[in-house]
């Protein structure tokens, strides 16, 4: 378990890529479960139980669907599992590390430090996702960041459309 966390942390630090994830049967399912648990902890701070579960299902669907469609149209469908694993693993790592900042802000103690920290986590998530897309598509980091930005923007918009009363989530 430690080796897996270390691998995903190194991907989040842009030291490794999705190609460094060895094929392991059932890994994608376990990472979806880990992503779901961490996302539940983040979302439950501000959301009802049912809205948290629905947003997690939406998040899982968006990551899987976006990765599948993107890689299919880019002509690299064989990279789907590693890309999805990297996205779920990195999101879980960064979201877990951001929990204290999110909880601090949700409690009403909004300080410059907590706001700055949360912005750093959001930028880190964007960079790490761009890094994953760069390797998945064998393109430049700039293109990966553009794809990541479009994905994050679209997912925030969709969550805002489907859950208008919900405060914006960090990731």
Secondary structure, 3 states (H helix, E strand, C coil): CHHHHHHHHHHHCCCCCHHHCCCCCCHHHHHHHHHHHHHHHHHCCCCCHHHHHHHHHHHHHHHHHHHHHHHHHHCCHHHHHHHHHHHHHHHHHHHHHHHHHHHHHHCCCCCHHHHHHHHHHHHHHHHHHHHHHHHHHCCCHHHHHHHHHHHHHHHHHHHHHHCCCCCCCCC
